[in-house]
Amino acid sequence: MSSEQVAIREAAADALAGCLLIATQRDGQSKSEAYDMVLEQAQRGFKLNTPEAIHGSLLGYKERSEERRVGKECP
C-alpha cells in the first residue's frame, strides 16, 4: 500500500478490509495471524519514511482497527 497513487493505496485498503472481514469469520488463530500481518506491514511502511508508505500504513491501521471493532460486535 505504498504506491505513489493515492487511488491505488485507497483501493488496496478497501481490498484489505475485505480480507480482514473474511478473517473475522474464521477461527481465532487465522484472525490473529491476519491482524498481526497487517500490523507488521504497517510498521515496515513507517520505517520507509516516505509520505506514500506512511499513508499506506495509516490506511492499514485504520482497516485493522475497524475490523477489530466490527469483529467484537459480531457474535
All heavy atoms as a GROMACS GRO file, in nm:
protein
  572
    1MET      N    1   0.083  -0.118   0.000
    1MET     CA    2   0.000   0.000   0.000
    1MET      C    3   0.088   0.125   0.000
    1MET      O    4   0.052   0.225   0.058
    1MET     CB    5  -0.094  -0.001   0.119
    1MET     CG    6  -0.198  -0.111   0.110
    1MET     SD    7  -0.346  -0.096   0.211
    1MET     CE    8  -0.288  -0.044   0.367
    2SER      N    9   0.198   0.118  -0.070
    2SER     CA   10   0.287   0.235  -0.074
    2SER      C   11   0.302   0.289  -0.215
    2SER      O   12   0.402   0.350  -0.248
    2SER     CB   13   0.423   0.200  -0.015
    2SER     OG   14   0.481   0.094  -0.088
    3SER      N   15   0.201   0.267  -0.298
    3SER     CA   16   0.203   0.319  -0.434
    3SER      C   17   0.208   0.472  -0.432
    3SER      O   18   0.163   0.536  -0.337
    3SER     CB   19   0.076   0.275  -0.508
    3SER     OG   20   0.065   0.342  -0.632
    4GLU      N   21   0.262   0.529  -0.536
    4GLU     CA   22   0.266   0.674  -0.546
    4GLU      C   23   0.127   0.733  -0.571
    4GLU      O   24   0.104   0.850  -0.546
    4GLU     CB   25   0.362   0.717  -0.657
    4GLU     CG   26   0.507   0.690  -0.622
    4GLU     CD   27   0.603   0.741  -0.728
    4GLU    OE1   28   0.559   0.810  -0.821
    4GLU    OE2   29   0.722   0.710  -0.715
    5GLN      N   30   0.034   0.652  -0.618
    5GLN     CA   31  -0.101   0.699  -0.650
    5GLN      C   32  -0.196   0.676  -0.532
    5GLN      O   33  -0.213   0.563  -0.486
    5GLN     CB   34  -0.153   0.629  -0.774
    5GLN     CG   35  -0.071   0.661  -0.898
    5GLN     CD   36  -0.127   0.592  -1.021
    5GLN    OE1   37  -0.242   0.551  -1.024
    5GLN    NE2   38  -0.043   0.578  -1.122
    6VAL      N   39  -0.258   0.784  -0.488
    6VAL     CA   40  -0.350   0.777  -0.373
    6VAL      C   41  -0.463   0.680  -0.401
    6VAL      O   42  -0.501   0.600  -0.314
    6VAL     CB   43  -0.405   0.918  -0.339
    6VAL    CG1   44  -0.513   0.910  -0.232
    6VAL    CG2   45  -0.293   1.009  -0.294
    7ALA      N   46  -0.519   0.683  -0.520
    7ALA     CA   47  -0.632   0.596  -0.554
    7ALA      C   48  -0.595   0.448  -0.540
    7ALA      O   49  -0.677   0.368  -0.495
    7ALA     CB   50  -0.682   0.625  -0.695
    8ILE      N   51  -0.474   0.414  -0.576
    8ILE     CA   52  -0.430   0.275  -0.563
    8ILE      C   53  -0.415   0.237  -0.417
    8ILE      O   54  -0.454   0.128  -0.374
    8ILE     CB   55  -0.300   0.251  -0.642
    8ILE    CG1   56  -0.328   0.263  -0.792
    8ILE    CG2   57  -0.238   0.115  -0.608
    8ILE    CD1   58  -0.208   0.254  -0.880
    9ARG      N   59  -0.358   0.326  -0.336
    9ARG     CA   60  -0.346   0.297  -0.192
    9ARG      C   61  -0.483   0.279  -0.129
    9ARG      O   62  -0.504   0.187  -0.048
    9ARG     CB   63  -0.269   0.409  -0.122
    9ARG     CG   64  -0.123   0.414  -0.155
    9ARG     CD   65  -0.045   0.505  -0.064
    9ARG     NE   66  -0.091   0.642  -0.058
    9ARG     CZ   67  -0.046   0.742  -0.134
    9ARG    NH1   68   0.048   0.718  -0.225
    9ARG    NH2   69  -0.092   0.863  -0.120
   10GLU      N   70  -0.579   0.364  -0.167
   10GLU     CA   71  -0.712   0.354  -0.109
   10GLU      C   72  -0.784   0.227  -0.157
   10GLU      O   73  -0.855   0.163  -0.079
   10GLU     CB   74  -0.792   0.479  -0.141
   10GLU     CG   75  -0.738   0.600  -0.065
   10GLU     CD   76  -0.804   0.731  -0.102
   10GLU    OE1   77  -0.876   0.736  -0.204
   10GLU    OE2   78  -0.782   0.829  -0.029
   11ALA      N   79  -0.764   0.189  -0.283
   11ALA     CA   80  -0.822   0.064  -0.332
   11ALA      C   81  -0.761  -0.056  -0.261
   11ALA      O   82  -0.831  -0.153  -0.228
   11ALA     CB   83  -0.803   0.053  -0.483
   12ALA      N   84  -0.631  -0.050  -0.235
   12ALA     CA   85  -0.565  -0.158  -0.160
   12ALA      C   86  -0.620  -0.167  -0.019
   12ALA      O   87  -0.639  -0.277   0.034
   12ALA     CB   88  -0.414  -0.135  -0.158
   13ALA      N   89  -0.648  -0.053   0.043
   13ALA     CA   90  -0.706  -0.054   0.177
   13ALA      C   91  -0.846  -0.115   0.176
   13ALA      O   92  -0.882  -0.190   0.267
   13ALA     CB   93  -0.710   0.088   0.234
   14ASP      N   94  -0.923  -0.086   0.071
   14ASP     CA   95  -1.056  -0.148   0.059
   14ASP      C   96  -1.045  -0.299   0.044
   14ASP      O   97  -1.122  -0.374   0.104
   14ASP     CB   98  -1.131  -0.089  -0.060
   14ASP     CG   99  -1.176   0.054  -0.038
   14ASP    OD1  100  -1.181   0.099   0.080
   14ASP    OD2  101  -1.208   0.122  -0.138
   15ALA      N  102  -0.948  -0.343  -0.036
   15ALA     CA  103  -0.926  -0.488  -0.053
   15ALA      C  104  -0.883  -0.551   0.080
   15ALA      O  105  -0.929  -0.660   0.115
   15ALA     CB  106  -0.821  -0.513  -0.161
   16LEU      N  107  -0.798  -0.481   0.152
   16LEU     CA  108  -0.755  -0.530   0.284
   16LEU      C  109  -0.874  -0.543   0.377
   16LEU      O  110  -0.886  -0.641   0.451
   16LEU     CB  111  -0.650  -0.436   0.344
   16LEU     CG  112  -0.606  -0.467   0.486
   16LEU    CD1  113  -0.540  -0.605   0.493
   16LEU    CD2  114  -0.511  -0.360   0.535
   17ALA      N  115  -0.964  -0.446   0.372
   17ALA     CA  116  -1.084  -0.452   0.457
   17ALA      C  117  -1.164  -0.579   0.426
   17ALA      O  118  -1.212  -0.646   0.518
   17ALA     CB  119  -1.170  -0.328   0.436
   18GLY      N  120  -1.177  -0.613   0.298
   18GLY     CA  121  -1.248  -0.735   0.262
   18GLY      C  122  -1.179  -0.860   0.313
   18GLY      O  123  -1.243  -0.952   0.362
   19CYS      N  124  -1.048  -0.861   0.303
   19CYS     CA  125  -0.971  -0.976   0.353
   19CYS      C  126  -0.985  -0.990   0.504
   19CYS      O  127  -1.001  -1.101   0.556
   19CYS     CB  128  -0.824  -0.960   0.316
   19CYS     SG  129  -0.792  -0.974   0.140
   20LEU      N  130  -0.980  -0.878   0.574
   20LEU     CA  131  -0.993  -0.884   0.719
   20LEU      C  132  -1.134  -0.924   0.760
   20LEU      O  133  -1.152  -0.992   0.862
   20LEU     CB  134  -0.954  -0.750   0.781
   20LEU     CG  135  -0.806  -0.716   0.774
   20LEU    CD1  136  -0.780  -0.575   0.826
   20LEU    CD2  137  -0.722  -0.817   0.851
   21LEU      N  138  -1.232  -0.884   0.682
   21LEU     CA  139  -1.370  -0.927   0.711
   21LEU      C  140  -1.380  -1.079   0.702
   21LEU      O  141  -1.441  -1.143   0.788
   21LEU     CB  142  -1.467  -0.860   0.614
   21LEU     CG  143  -1.613  -0.896   0.631
   21LEU    CD1  144  -1.662  -0.856   0.770
   21LEU    CD2  145  -1.696  -0.831   0.524
   22ILE      N  146  -1.318  -1.136   0.600
   22ILE     CA  147  -1.317  -1.282   0.587
   22ILE      C  148  -1.244  -1.345   0.706
   22ILE      O  149  -1.289  -1.444   0.763
   22ILE     CB  150  -1.252  -1.324   0.454
   22ILE    CG1  151  -1.343  -1.282   0.338
   22ILE    CG2  152  -1.225  -1.475   0.451
   22ILE    CD1  153  -1.278  -1.294   0.202
   23ALA      N  154  -1.133  -1.283   0.746
   23ALA     CA  155  -1.055  -1.336   0.858
   23ALA      C  156  -1.136  -1.334   0.988
   23ALA      O  157  -1.121  -1.424   1.071
   23ALA     CB  158  -0.926  -1.257   0.876
   24THR      N  159  -1.221  -1.233   1.006
   24THR     CA  160  -1.300  -1.226   1.129
   24THR      C  161  -1.401  -1.340   1.137
   24THR      O  162  -1.448  -1.374   1.245
   24THR     CB  163  -1.375  -1.092   1.143
   24THR    OG1  164  -1.465  -1.075   1.035
   24THR    CG2  165  -1.280  -0.976   1.152
   25GLN      N  166  -1.434  -1.398   1.023
   25GLN     CA  167  -1.531  -1.507   1.019
   25GLN      C  168  -1.465  -1.643   1.036
   25GLN      O  169  -1.533  -1.744   1.039
   25GLN     CB  170  -1.609  -1.501   0.887
   25GLN     CG  171  -1.686  -1.373   0.872
   25GLN     CD  172  -1.740  -1.352   0.731
   25GLN    OE1  173  -1.708  -1.426   0.640
   25GLN    NE2  174  -1.822  -1.251   0.716
   26ARG      N  175  -1.334  -1.645   1.048
   26ARG     CA  176  -1.260  -1.770   1.062
   26ARG      C  177  -1.224  -1.793   1.208
   26ARG      O  178  -1.256  -1.714   1.295
   26ARG     CB  179  -1.136  -1.768   0.976
   26ARG     CG  180  -1.173  -1.757   0.831
   26ARG     CD  181  -1.059  -1.785   0.744
   26ARG     NE  182  -1.105  -1.777   0.606
   26ARG     CZ  183  -1.066  -1.858   0.511
   26ARG    NH1  184  -0.979  -1.951   0.538
   26ARG    NH2  185  -1.111  -1.844   0.390
   27ASP      N  186  -1.151  -1.900   1.232
   27ASP     CA  187  -1.112  -1.932   1.368
   27ASP      C  188  -1.017  -1.827   1.426
   27ASP      O  189  -0.962  -1.745   1.353
   27ASP     CB  190  -1.050  -2.072   1.377
   27ASP     CG  191  -0.919  -2.084   1.300
   27ASP    OD1  192  -0.836  -1.991   1.307
   27ASP    OD2  193  -0.901  -2.186   1.233
   28GLY      N  194  -0.998  -1.831   1.554
   28GLY     CA  195  -0.918  -1.731   1.625
   28GLY      C  196  -0.775  -1.718   1.576
   28GLY      O  197  -0.723  -1.608   1.566
   29GLN      N  198  -0.710  -1.828   1.542
   29GLN     CA  199  -0.571  -1.821   1.501
   29GLN      C  200  -0.556  -1.753   1.365
   29GLN      O  201  -0.468  -1.670   1.346
   29GLN     CB  202  -0.507  -1.959   1.496
   29GLN     CG  203  -0.358  -1.952   1.463
   29GLN     CD  204  -0.289  -2.085   1.480
   29GLN    OE1  205  -0.344  -2.180   1.534
   29GLN    NE2  206  -0.166  -2.093   1.434
   30SER      N  207  -0.642  -1.786   1.269
   30SER     CA  208  -0.636  -1.722   1.137
   30SER      C  209  -0.659  -1.572   1.150
   30SER      O  210  -0.591  -1.492   1.085
   30SER     CB  211  -0.741  -1.782   1.044
   30SER     OG  212  -0.715  -1.917   1.019
   31LYS      N  213  -0.754  -1.535   1.232
   31LYS     CA  214  -0.786  -1.394   1.252
   31LYS      C  215  -0.668  -1.323   1.315
   31LYS      O  216  -0.626  -1.217   1.270
   31LYS     CB  217  -0.911  -1.383   1.341
   31LYS     CG  218  -0.954  -1.241   1.367
   31LYS     CD  219  -1.090  -1.232   1.434
   31LYS     CE  220  -1.113  -1.327   1.545
   31LYS     NZ  221  -1.240  -1.306   1.615
   32SER      N  222  -0.610  -1.383   1.416
   32SER     CA  223  -0.496  -1.323   1.485
   32SER      C  224  -0.377  -1.307   1.391
   32SER      O  225  -0.310  -1.204   1.391
   32SER     CB  226  -0.458  -1.408   1.605
   32SER     OG  227  -0.347  -1.355   1.670
   33GLU      N  228  -0.352  -1.409   1.309
   33GLU     CA  229  -0.241  -1.402   1.214
   33GLU      C  230  -0.261  -1.291   1.112
   33GLU      O  231  -0.167  -1.221   1.077
   33GLU     CB  232  -0.224  -1.536   1.144
   33GLU     CG  233  -0.167  -1.644   1.233
   33GLU     CD  234  -0.167  -1.780   1.168
   33GLU    OE1  235  -0.214  -1.794   1.052
   33GLU    OE2  236  -0.120  -1.875   1.232
   34ALA      N  237  -0.384  -1.273   1.066
   34ALA     CA  238  -0.412  -1.167   0.969
   34ALA      C  239  -0.389  -1.030   1.030
   34ALA      O  240  -0.327  -0.942   0.969
   34ALA     CB  241  -0.557  -1.180   0.919
   35TYR      N  242  -0.438  -1.009   1.153
   35TYR     CA  243  -0.419  -0.881   1.219
   35TYR      C  244  -0.271  -0.854   1.245
   35TYR      O  245  -0.223  -0.742   1.228
   35TYR     CB  246  -0.496  -0.876   1.351
   35TYR     CG  247  -0.645  -0.869   1.335
   35TYR    CD1  248  -0.728  -0.946   1.414
   35TYR    CD2  249  -0.704  -0.784   1.243
   35TYR    CE1  250  -0.866  -0.941   1.401
   35TYR    CE2  251  -0.842  -0.778   1.229
   35TYR     CZ  252  -0.923  -0.856   1.309
   35TYR     OH  253  -1.058  -0.850   1.296
   36ASP      N  254  -0.198  -0.958   1.285
   36ASP     CA  255  -0.055  -0.942   1.311
   36ASP      C  256   0.020  -0.906   1.183
   36ASP      O  257   0.112  -0.823   1.185
   36ASP     CB  258   0.003  -1.069   1.372
   36ASP     CG  259  -0.043  -1.093   1.514
   36ASP    OD1  260  -0.099  -1.000   1.577
   36ASP    OD2  261  -0.024  -1.206   1.565
   37MET      N  262  -0.019  -0.967   1.071
   37MET     CA  263   0.047  -0.938   0.944
   37MET      C  264   0.025  -0.791   0.904
   37MET      O  265   0.117  -0.724   0.861
   37MET     CB  266  -0.006  -1.028   0.834
   37MET     CG  267   0.062  -1.003   0.700
   37MET     SD  268  -0.032  -1.061   0.558
   37MET     CE  269  -0.178  -0.960   0.569
   38VAL      N  270  -0.096  -0.742   0.923
   38VAL     CA  271  -0.125  -0.602   0.890
   38VAL      C  272  -0.040  -0.510   0.977
   38VAL      O  273   0.019  -0.413   0.928
   38VAL     CB  274  -0.275  -0.570   0.906
   38VAL    CG1  275  -0.302  -0.421   0.891
   38VAL    CG2  276  -0.356  -0.649   0.806
   39LEU      N  277  -0.032  -0.540   1.105
   39LEU     CA  278   0.048  -0.459   1.196
   39LEU      C  279   0.194  -0.459   1.154
   39LEU      O  280   0.258  -0.354   1.148
   39LEU     CB  281   0.034  -0.511   1.339
   39LEU     CG  282   0.110  -0.435   1.447
   39LEU    CD1  283   0.063  -0.291   1.456
   39LEU    CD2  284   0.094  -0.505   1.581
   40GLU      N  285   0.248  -0.576   1.122
   40GLU     CA  286   0.388  -0.588   1.082
   40GLU      C  287   0.416  -0.508   0.954
   40GLU      O  288   0.515  -0.435   0.946
   40GLU     CB  289   0.423  -0.735   1.060
   40GLU     CG  290   0.565  -0.759   1.017
   40GLU     CD  291   0.591  -0.906   0.991
   40GLU    OE1  292   0.556  -0.988   1.079
   40GLU    OE2  293   0.644  -0.938   0.884
   41GLN      N  294   0.328  -0.521   0.856
   41GLN     CA  295   0.348  -0.449   0.730
   41GLN      C  296   0.335  -0.297   0.749
   41GLN      O  297   0.408  -0.220   0.687
   41GLN     CB  298   0.249  -0.497   0.624
   41GLN     CG  299   0.272  -0.639   0.580
   41GLN     CD  300   0.410  -0.657   0.516
   41GLN    OE1  301   0.454  -0.576   0.436
   41GLN    NE2  302   0.477  -0.764   0.552
   42ALA      N  303   0.244  -0.256   0.834
   42ALA     CA  304   0.230  -0.112   0.862
   42ALA      C  305   0.355  -0.058   0.929
   42ALA      O  306   0.403   0.051   0.895
   42ALA     CB  307   0.107  -0.087   0.949
   43GLN      N  308   0.411  -0.133   1.020
   43GLN     CA  309   0.534  -0.089   1.086
   43GLN      C  310   0.649  -0.078   0.986
   43GLN      O  311   0.729   0.016   0.994
   43GLN     CB  312   0.570  -0.184   1.200
   43GLN     CG  313   0.473  -0.172   1.316
   43GLN     CD  314   0.492  -0.280   1.421
   43GLN    OE1  315   0.553  -0.383   1.396
   43GLN    NE2  316   0.438  -0.256   1.539
   44ARG      N  317   0.655  -0.171   0.891
   44ARG     CA  318   0.757  -0.161   0.785
   44ARG      C  319   0.738  -0.034   0.703
   44ARG      O  320   0.835   0.030   0.663
   44ARG     CB  321   0.752  -0.282   0.693
   44ARG     CG  322   0.807  -0.407   0.756
   44ARG     CD  323   0.805  -0.520   0.657
   44ARG     NE  324   0.846  -0.643   0.721
   44ARG     CZ  325   0.849  -0.760   0.660
   44ARG    NH1  326   0.814  -0.769   0.534
   44ARG    NH2  327   0.888  -0.867   0.724
   45GLY      N  328   0.614  -0.001   0.674
   45GLY     CA  329   0.585   0.120   0.598
   45GLY      C  330   0.632   0.245   0.668
   45GLY      O  331   0.686   0.337   0.605
   46PHE      N  332   0.613   0.250   0.799
   46PHE     CA  333   0.659   0.366   0.875
   46PHE      C  334   0.811   0.378   0.869
   46PHE      O  335   0.864   0.489   0.863
   46PHE     CB  336   0.613   0.360   1.021
   46PHE     CG  337   0.467   0.393   1.038
   46PHE    CD1  338   0.382   0.304   1.099
   46PHE    CD2  339   0.416   0.514   0.994
   46PHE    CE1  340   0.248   0.334   1.116
   46PHE    CE2  341   0.282   0.545   1.011
   46PHE     CZ  342   0.197   0.454   1.072
   47LYS      N  343   0.879   0.265   0.868
   47LYS     CA  344   1.026   0.268   0.863
   47LYS      C  345   1.077   0.317   0.728
   47LYS      O  346   1.186   0.372   0.719
   47LYS     CB  347   1.083   0.129   0.894
   47LYS     CG  348   1.066   0.092   1.039
   47LYS     CD  349   1.120  -0.046   1.068
   47LYS     CE  350   1.096  -0.083   1.213
   47LYS     NZ  351   1.138  -0.220   1.242
   48LEU      N  352   0.998   0.299   0.621
   48LEU     CA  353   1.038   0.351   0.490
   48LEU      C  354   1.042   0.504   0.490
   48LEU      O  355   1.116   0.565   0.415
   48LEU     CB  356   0.944   0.301   0.381
   48LEU     CG  357   0.951   0.153   0.349
   48LEU    CD1  358   0.841   0.115   0.249
   48LEU    CD2  359   1.087   0.116   0.294
   49ASN      N  360   0.957   0.562   0.572
   49ASN     CA  361   0.957   0.706   0.597
   49ASN      C  362   0.936   0.789   0.469
   49ASN      O  363   1.001   0.891   0.449
   49ASN     CB  364   1.085   0.749   0.669
   49ASN     CG  365   1.069   0.883   0.738
   49ASN    OD1  366   0.958   0.920   0.776
   49ASN    ND2  367   1.177   0.956   0.752
   50THR      N  368   0.845   0.742   0.383
   50THR     CA  369   0.804   0.822   0.268
   50THR      C  370   0.657   0.858   0.290
   50THR      O  371   0.584   0.783   0.357
   50THR     CB  372   0.818   0.746   0.136
   50THR    OG1  373   0.728   0.634   0.135
   50THR    CG2  374   0.961   0.698   0.113
   51PRO      N  375   0.612   0.968   0.234
   51PRO     CA  376   0.471   1.005   0.252
   51PRO      C  377   0.375   0.894   0.204
   51PRO      O  378   0.273   0.867   0.269
   51PRO     CB  379   0.454   1.132   0.167
   51PRO     CG  380   0.591   1.190   0.159
   51PRO     CD  381   0.685   1.073   0.159
   52GLU      N  382   0.409   0.830   0.094
   52GLU     CA  383   0.323   0.725   0.041
   52GLU      C  384   0.318   0.604   0.134
   52GLU      O  385   0.210   0.550   0.161
   52GLU     CB  386   0.374   0.681  -0.098
   52GLU     CG  387   0.369   0.788  -0.204
   52GLU     CD  388   0.489   0.883  -0.203
   52GLU    OE1  389   0.588   0.856  -0.132
   52GLU    OE2  390   0.482   0.984  -0.274
   53ALA      N  391   0.432   0.562   0.184
   53ALA     CA  392   0.436   0.446   0.273
   53ALA      C  393   0.367   0.477   0.406
   53ALA      O  394   0.297   0.392   0.461
   53ALA     CB  395   0.580   0.402   0.297
   54ILE      N  396   0.387   0.596   0.456
   54ILE     CA  397   0.322   0.635   0.582
   54ILE      C  398   0.171   0.639   0.564
   54ILE      O  399   0.096   0.589   0.648
   54ILE     CB  400   0.377   0.769   0.634
   54ILE    CG1  401   0.523   0.750   0.678
   54ILE    CG2  402   0.292   0.824   0.747
   54ILE    CD1  403   0.597   0.880   0.706
   55HIS      N  404   0.125   0.696   0.453
   55HIS     CA  405  -0.019   0.700   0.427
   55HIS      C  406  -0.074   0.558   0.416
   55HIS      O  407  -0.179   0.526   0.473
   55HIS     CB  408  -0.048   0.779   0.299
   55HIS     CG  409  -0.193   0.788   0.265
   55HIS    ND1  410  -0.242   0.753   0.142
   55HIS    CD2  411  -0.299   0.829   0.339
   55HIS    CE1  412  -0.374   0.771   0.142
   55HIS    NE2  413  -0.410   0.817   0.260
   56GLY      N  414  -0.003   0.470   0.345
   56GLY     CA  415  -0.045   0.331   0.333
   56GLY      C  416  -0.050   0.262   0.468
   56GLY      O  417  -0.143   0.186   0.497
   57SER      N  418   0.046   0.289   0.553
   57SER     CA  419   0.049   0.231   0.688
   57SER      C  420  -0.070   0.278   0.770
   57SER      O  421  -0.133   0.200   0.841
   57SER     CB  422   0.179   0.266   0.759
   57SER     OG  423   0.288   0.202   0.695
   58LEU      N  424  -0.100   0.406   0.760
   58LEU     CA  425  -0.215   0.460   0.833
   58LEU      C  426  -0.345   0.398   0.783
   58LEU      O  427  -0.435   0.368   0.863
   58LEU     CB  428  -0.219   0.612   0.822
   58LEU     CG  429  -0.108   0.686   0.896
   58LEU    CD1  430  -0.109   0.834   0.860
   58LEU    CD2  431  -0.120   0.666   1.046
   59LEU      N  432  -0.356   0.379   0.652
   59LEU     CA  433  -0.474   0.312   0.598
   59LEU      C  434  -0.484   0.169   0.652
   59LEU      O  435  -0.593   0.121   0.686
   59LEU     CB  436  -0.469   0.311   0.445
   59LEU     CG  437  -0.492   0.445   0.376
   59LEU    CD1  438  -0.462   0.433   0.226
   59LEU    CD2  439  -0.632   0.496   0.399
   60GLY      N  440  -0.370   0.101   0.660
   60GLY     CA  441  -0.370  -0.034   0.715
   60GLY      C  442  -0.414  -0.038   0.860
   60GLY      O  443  -0.495  -0.123   0.900
   61TYR      N  444  -0.363   0.054   0.941
   61TYR     CA  445  -0.406   0.063   1.081
   61TYR      C  446  -0.555   0.091   1.090
   61TYR      O  447  -0.625   0.034   1.173
   61TYR     CB  448  -0.331   0.176   1.153
   61TYR     CG  449  -0.197   0.136   1.211
   61TYR    CD1  450  -0.087   0.217   1.193
   61TYR    CD2  451  -0.181   0.020   1.285
   61TYR    CE1  452   0.037   0.184   1.246
   61TYR    CE2  453  -0.058  -0.014   1.338
   61TYR     CZ  454   0.050   0.068   1.318
   61TYR     OH  455   0.171   0.035   1.371
   62LYS      N  456  -0.604   0.180   1.004
   62LYS     CA  457  -0.747   0.214   1.005
   62LYS      C  458  -0.831   0.090   0.978
   62LYS      O  459  -0.926   0.062   1.054
   62LYS     CB  460  -0.776   0.322   0.901
   62LYS     CG  461  -0.922   0.354   0.883
   62LYS     CD  462  -0.940   0.455   0.770
   62LYS     CE  463  -1.083   0.471   0.734
   62LYS     NZ  464  -1.130   0.379   0.631
   63GLU      N  465  -0.798   0.018   0.873
   63GLU     CA  466  -0.876  -0.101   0.839
   63GLU      C  467  -0.865  -0.207   0.948
   63GLU      O  468  -0.963  -0.272   0.982
   63GLU     CB  469  -0.831  -0.158   0.704
   63GLU     CG  470  -0.854  -0.066   0.587
   63GLU     CD  471  -0.998  -0.020   0.571
   63GLU    OE1  472  -1.092  -0.090   0.614
   63GLU    OE2  473  -1.018   0.090   0.513
   64ARG      N  474  -0.748  -0.222   1.004
   64ARG     CA  475  -0.728  -0.320   1.112
   64ARG      C  476  -0.814  -0.286   1.232
   64ARG      O  477  -0.881  -0.372   1.288
   64ARG     CB  478  -0.580  -0.325   1.150
   64ARG     CG  479  -0.546  -0.428   1.256
   64ARG     CD  480  -0.396  -0.424   1.285
   64ARG     NE  481  -0.356  -0.529   1.374
   64ARG     CZ  482  -0.345  -0.514   1.506
   64ARG    NH1  483  -0.372  -0.400   1.562
   64ARG    NH2  484  -0.306  -0.615   1.581
   65SER      N  485  -0.814  -0.159   1.272
   65SER     CA  486  -0.890  -0.121   1.391
   65SER      C  487  -1.040  -0.129   1.365
   65SER      O  488  -1.116  -0.170   1.453
   65SER     CB  489  -0.850   0.019   1.439
   65SER     OG  490  -0.887   0.117   1.344
   66GLU      N  491  -1.084  -0.093   1.244
   66GLU     CA  492  -1.227  -0.102   1.213
   66GLU      C  493  -1.274  -0.246   1.212
   66GLU      O  494  -1.381  -0.277   1.265
   66GLU     CB  495  -1.257  -0.035   1.079
   66GLU     CG  496  -1.253   0.116   1.087
   66GLU     CD  497  -1.286   0.183   0.955
   66GLU    OE1  498  -1.312   0.113   0.855
   66GLU    OE2  499  -1.283   0.307   0.952
   67GLU      N  500  -1.196  -0.336   1.155
   67GLU     CA  501  -1.236  -0.476   1.152
   67GLU      C  502  -1.231  -0.539   1.291
   67GLU      O  503  -1.313  -0.622   1.324
   67GLU     CB  504  -1.150  -0.557   1.054
   67GLU     CG  505  -1.184  -0.530   0.911
   67GLU     CD  506  -1.331  -0.551   0.878
   67GLU    OE1  507  -1.394  -0.648   0.926
   67GLU    OE2  508  -1.385  -0.469   0.803
   68ARG      N  509  -1.137  -0.497   1.373
   68ARG     CA  510  -1.133  -0.548   1.511
   68ARG      C  511  -1.258  -0.505   1.586
   68ARG      O  512  -1.317  -0.583   1.658
   68ARG     CB  513  -1.008  -0.498   1.586
   68ARG     CG  514  -0.886  -0.583   1.563
   68ARG     CD  515  -0.782  -0.544   1.668
   68ARG     NE  516  -0.672  -0.634   1.677
   68ARG     CZ  517  -0.673  -0.753   1.736
   68ARG    NH1  518  -0.781  -0.802   1.786
   68ARG    NH2  519  -0.564  -0.824   1.743
   69ARG      N  520  -1.298  -0.380   1.564
   69ARG     CA  521  -1.420  -0.329   1.629
   69ARG      C  522  -1.542  -0.406   1.581
   69ARG      O  523  -1.624  -0.451   1.659
   69ARG     CB  524  -1.436  -0.180   1.600
   69ARG     CG  525  -1.556  -0.118   1.668
   69ARG     CD  526  -1.571   0.030   1.634
   69ARG     NE  527  -1.554   0.061   1.494
   69ARG     CZ  528  -1.650   0.045   1.401
   69ARG    NH1  529  -1.766  -0.005   1.434
   69ARG    NH2  530  -1.626   0.078   1.275
   70VAL      N  531  -1.554  -0.424   1.449
   70VAL     CA  532  -1.666  -0.497   1.392
   70VAL      C  533  -1.665  -0.642   1.440
   70VAL      O  534  -1.769  -0.697   1.474
   70VAL     CB  535  -1.662  -0.491   1.237
   70VAL    CG1  536  -1.761  -0.588   1.175
   70VAL    CG2  537  -1.690  -0.348   1.191
   71GLY      N  538  -1.547  -0.703   1.445
   71GLY     CA  539  -1.536  -0.841   1.491
   71GLY      C  540  -1.582  -0.860   1.634
   71GLY      O  541  -1.639  -0.962   1.669
   72LYS      N  542  -1.561  -0.760   1.717
   72LYS     CA  543  -1.604  -0.769   1.857
   72LYS      C  544  -1.756  -0.751   1.869
   72LYS      O  545  -1.816  -0.801   1.962
   72LYS     CB  546  -1.532  -0.664   1.942
   72LYS     CG  547  -1.388  -0.698   1.965
   72LYS     CD  548  -1.320  -0.596   2.052
   72LYS     CE  549  -1.175  -0.632   2.073
   72LYS     NZ  550  -1.104  -0.535   2.154
   73GLU      N  551  -1.816  -0.678   1.776
   73GLU     CA  552  -1.959  -0.654   1.781
   73GLU      C  553  -2.039  -0.777   1.735
   73GLU      O  554  -2.151  -0.799   1.775
   73GLU     CB  555  -1.997  -0.534   1.693
   73GLU     CG  556  -1.946  -0.404   1.748
   73GLU     CD  557  -1.971  -0.287   1.654
   73GLU    OE1  558  -2.027  -0.308   1.545
   73GLU    OE2  559  -1.934  -0.175   1.690
   74CYS      N  560  -1.978  -0.856   1.648
   74CYS     CA  561  -2.046  -0.974   1.595
   74CYS      C  562  -2.025  -1.093   1.689
   74CYS      O  563  -1.919  -1.110   1.744
   74CYS     CB  564  -1.990  -1.010   1.458
   74CYS     SG  565  -2.019  -0.883   1.335
   75PRO      N  566  -2.128  -1.176   1.705
   75PRO     CA  567  -2.112  -1.294   1.794
   75PRO      C  568  -2.021  -1.397   1.737
   75PRO      O  569  -1.994  -1.408   1.625
   75PRO     CB  570  -2.254  -1.347   1.807
   75PRO     CG  571  -2.336  -1.287   1.697
   75PRO     CD  572  -2.261  -1.166   1.649
   0.00000   0.00000   0.00000
